[in-house]
Amino acid sequence: MEEIIVNFDKYIDNKDKHLSKYDSLKSLYNADPDSSISMWVADMDFNSPQSVLDAMEREVRHGVFGYYGSHHSYLEAVKGWMKKRHNWDISMDWCSVVHGVNSGIGMGLRAFSEPGDEIIVFSPIYYSFYLTIKNNNRIAKEIPLSVKNQQYELDFEGLEKKLSGKEKILIFSSPHNPGGKVWSKKDLKKLAEFCIKKGIFIFMDEIHHDLTYRDKSHLTFLKAAPEAEEITLVFTAATKSFNIAGCHTGTTIIPDRKLHKIYDEEHKAFGKTPNRFGMIMTEAAYNGGETWLNELMKYLDKNRKDFSDGLKNIKNLNLFNLESTYLAWVDCSALHINEDQLKKLFVQDAKVVPSFGYNFGKTGKNFVRLNLACRNEILKMAVDRIKNTFS
């Protein structure tokens, strides 16, 4: 019998710990925090890897929390992880340390577009991108993804027809959030070909790149399409992979020197001092967290199967094929009810609080996204509540 290295079934009391997924239940959803299962925020209920906990304990024992100095060991850890986990040889000179992927994308919008420019997103897509685009006075151009066999497909014909000439950047999520799609090399090559032809920059969000299951593997964009280096910025982080989202630290990877220089000037304007604890946590995760991550993916695979088995006999709830991430995407449109009724059924009746799809764009209407990165016991409880409410 294989040794269990990490106990993801361990009970951890996460309430009253300044966690958004619990603190905001009442204010955002009018949900009872004591009786509701919170499945809306994309972070996990588990302890981070022991390497991260040990690094933070050493830091606290030292007790001097000054400005973070040399980035060298951090960048070595990023470079090593990209090679080991994704077979991608990068240079440390390509990397900029940012305060998370959203912050990095916001700087990129300012560096490579102007107020009023159109930013292409294939919808549905992670809802914070809409806010980042809007808050930078750019316009989100939604291009609906097509659906085939309970997963999304790219629609370049639809995109071609809707081009206005004002498009400067395309933000792309790989693997896809919220659908959990792992894009093929063919998909990525076609995306590169299209954007090169049209002169559109690609902002590639790969924050979920480590969270793939045994039946699928992620291919980083610039491994698939190196010809797109001159128009591409890749955004990564350890935050989703190792449950350290609160450290707000990520890496923007830009191989092209000209693009990197432009981005770096914008970065200077924002301030380049990183989060000390984020640097320490990320480096520790990359250097010592791989076994933990491998065990996590086995555990999430079980949760994925139990969730799928639980929902497959519920009429009018259709689960998309989850190829990556721990975020289940469920189509509720066959219920033929409005958003308020859908909210009531999940939040008030089932007492299971998801993210609601309309936040992910117009094509997300009547969908819900549920976070499966919780104890299996809690996941099964959520499935039972959904069954009792919708069956």
N, C-alpha and C positions, 0 to 999 in steps of 0.2 A: 504494500500500500504506500502511495506517494506521501511523503511528509508534508503536512500543512505548515507552510512557513509564515503565513500571515493570517490572523483570525479576523476576517471581515464580518463575522457574526457577533463580534463583541459589542455589548451594549455601551453606547456613549450618550450621555445626556447633553444634547446640543442646544437645549432651550436656555434662554437668558444668557447667551454667550455672544451677543452682538452679531448674530448671523442674520443676514437679510431675509433668508428663506423662511425664518420664523418670526422675526420682528415685524415684518410687513404684512403678515397674513390678515390681520384685522383691518389695517388702513387701506390696503389695496383690494382685498377680496371680501371684506366683512365676514371673514372666516374665524371660527373659534380656534385659537391657537392650542387649546388643551385637547381638543378632540379631532382636529383635522390632521391629515397626512399631507405634508408639504412636499410637492413634487414639481415645483415651478422653476426654481433657480438652478442653473447649470453648474452646481458644485456638488461634492459628494459628502455623505455622512460619515466617512471613514477617517481615521487618523492617517496623516501623511507618512511616507516611508521613515523608518527608524533613522536613516542617514540624515534626514532633514531635522528630526527631533533632536538628534545628538548635536548637530551643528548649532541649532538654536540654543540648546542648553549650554554649550561651550561659550557662545556669545554672551549669554546672560551672566554666566559665572565671571567672565572677564569684566563686564560691567561698564565698558567705555564705548559709547555709541556715537562716535564721531562720523563726519562725512566719509563716504566710501572712497577708497583710493584707487589703486591700480586695477584695471579691468582684466588683466592678463589671464588669471586663473579662471575667471568666469568665461571668457571667450574660448579658452582651451576646452572647457567643459562643453560648451555649445558645439564647438567644432567636432569634438570627440563623439558626442551624441549623434550628430547628424551623419557622421560616417558609420558608426556602429549600428544605429537603429534604422537608418534610411539609405545607407550606401551612397551618401552625397558628400563629396569632397568640397568643403568650403574654405575660404580664407578668413582669418580673423579680421582682416582689413575690410571685408564686405559688411561687417556687422555694426549695428548701432543699438545700444541698450536704451529701451524706451519704457515708459510707465504703462505697459500693457499694450495689447494689440489695438484696441480702440484709439488710444492716444497716438500710437504710431501711424495709424491710418489717417487720423485727423491732421497730423503734421504733413503727411503725404498729399492730402487734398490741397493744403495751402501751398505746398511746394510745386505742384504740377497742374494746378487748375486755378481758375479765377471765380469770384462770386458770380452766380448765375449760370455757370457751366453745368452741363448734365453729366451725372454719374450713373452708369449702367449697373443695375443689379438684376440678376435672375431671381425672380421671386417664386416661392417664399424664400426668405433669407433672414439671418439673425437680425433681430429687431433693432439692436443698438446701432447698426450701420445706418439705418434711416435717420436716427437722431444725430449721429456724427455728421452725416451729409447736410441735414437741415441746419444744425447749429453752426456749420461753417458756410452757410448761405449758398450752398450748391443745391442742385435739383436732382432728386432721385428719379431715374427713369426705370420703371419696372417692366421687365420682360418676363412674361410667365413661362415657367418650365412646363413642358408637357409631361403627361403621366403614362407610364407603360408598365404593366405587371407590378403594380403597387410600388413603383419607384419613379423618380424624376429622370427626364431626358432633356438635353439641351435643344433649344429651338432657334437655330441661327437664321432660318427663313423668317421667322417672326421678328427677330431682332433687325434683320436687314430692312424689312418693310417700315420699321418705326424709327430709323435713324433720321436725325434732323441736321446733323453736321455740327451740333453743339456739344457732342459727347467727347469728353477728354479722358475719362478713366472708367474701367470696368472693375468692380469689386466682386471677387469670386471666392466662394467658400468650399474648401477641399481638405478633408471630406466635408460633405454638405451638412450644414446646420440650418434647418431642423430635420431634413429628410433622412440623414444618416447614410447618404449615398457615397460610395467610393468610386470616384471617377476613373474611367479607363484611360490608358495611354492615348487611345484614339480620340476620346473626348478632349483631352488636354491639348493634343496636337492641333485639333481643329480650332480650339479656342485661340491658341497662339497664332495660327494662320490667319484667322479672322481679324484679330487685333493688330497684327503686323500690317496687314493689307489696309486697314482703316486708320492706322496711326493713333490707336487708342492705348493708353497705358493700362497695364494689368496690375491690380493690387490683389495678391494671392494670400488669402487667410488660410493658414494651415495649422491653426491652433489645436485641432482635434487629430492631428496626424498620427499620434501614438496610439490612439484608441480604436484599433481595428481588430476584428476577430479572426480566427484561424482560417476561415474560408475566403477572406479577402485581405489584400495588402495595399497599403497606401503607396503611391508613386509621387514623390515630390515634383512639383510642376517643372522646375528647371532641369530635372533629370529627364523628364518626358519630352520637353521642348526647349533644349538649350539655345535654339535659334531666337528665342524670345527674351534673351538676357537684356537686350538694349531697351526693352520697354517694361521690365518687370521688377516689382518690389515684392518680396516674400515676407510675411509676418508670422512669427512663431512665438511660442511661450511654453514653459513647463507647467503653467498654472492649471490647465484642465487635466493634464496627464497625471499629476501627482497631488491634486487637491490642495493647491497653494494659491488659489485665486486671489486671496486677500493681500498677497504680496505685491500685486500690480507691477509686475516686471515682465518684459518680453524683449524679443530681438527682431529688428528689421534687417533682413539680409538682401543686399543690393550688389550683385557682381559688377555691374557696369560702373566704371569710374565716374563718368559724367553725371549719371543719375545720383550716385552716392554723394558727390560733391554738392549738388543742388539740395538734396535731402538734408545733408549735414548742416548747411547754412540755415535751413528752417529749424533744425533741431537746436542749434545754438540760440536762436531767437526765443525758443521755449525754455531753455535751460537744460543742461545735460547731466546734472547731478543725479545719480540713480538712488533708488531706495536701498539703503544698506542691507536691510533684512531680506529684501527680495533677491538681491544678488547672492547672499549666503544660502538662502533656501534653494534657489534654482541650481546653483553649482552643486550643492549637496545631493539634490534630486538626480541630476544627470550623472554624477559620479558614483552614487551608491544606491539608486532607486530602481534599477532595472529588474531585479528579482521581484520586488514588490509589485511593479507594473505588470509583470508576467502573471503573477498570482491574481492581481486585480482583474485582468482580462478573462481569466478562467471563471472567476466569480461572477463578473458581469455577463458572461456568456450563459451561465445558469439562470441568472435573473432574466435575461433576454428570452430564453426558452420558456421559462415559467410564465412570463408576461404574455408571450405569444400564444401559448397553450390556453391560458386563461381567457383571452379575448376572442379566440377564433370561433367560438360558438355563440358569441353575443351578436344577435342580428343588428345590422345597421351601424356597427362600429368596425371600421376597416383599418387594420394596422399596416403601415408601410413596412417593407422589408428593411430591417435594421442591419446595415452592413458595417457600420462603425458608430462611434460615440455611445453614450449611455442615455440617449434622449429618444424616446419612442414618439413617433409621429402618427397620430390617429385621425383618420377621416371620419367625421361625424355627420357629413352632409346628408346621408340617407335617412337621418332622423327627421329631416324636414322641419326643423325648429329654428327659431332665431337665436342670436347670441345670448340674450338675457335668459332665455329658457335653458340653453346649454350650460350657462354658468350656474344656474340654480340646481340643475341636476348633479353637476360635479361637486360644487362647493357646499351647497346647503344640504342636499339629499345624500350623496355618497360620502361627503366630507373628505374628498380627495381634491387637492388644489393643483391644477396644472397651469402651464402657460397657455393662454388662449391664442389661437392662430391668427386672428386679425392683426395682431401686433407684428407679424412676420410679412406683411404685405397683403394686397387685395386677394391673392390666391390662397392665403392662409385661412380665409373665412370658413368657419365650421370645422376647423381642425383644433386639436389640442396636442400639446407636447408635454410628455411626462418623463421625469427624471427617474431612471431605474437604478441609480448609484446609491442604494440604501441597503440595509440589512434584508436578507431574503425573507425573513419573517414579516417585515413591514411591507415588502413588495406583495407578498401573498395576501396580506390583509387588505391592501389597496385593490388588488384584483377581485377579492370577494366583495368588497363594497361596490365596485363598479358593476360586477355581475348582478348583485341584488338590486341595483338601481336601474340598470338598463335592460335586463333580461325580461 
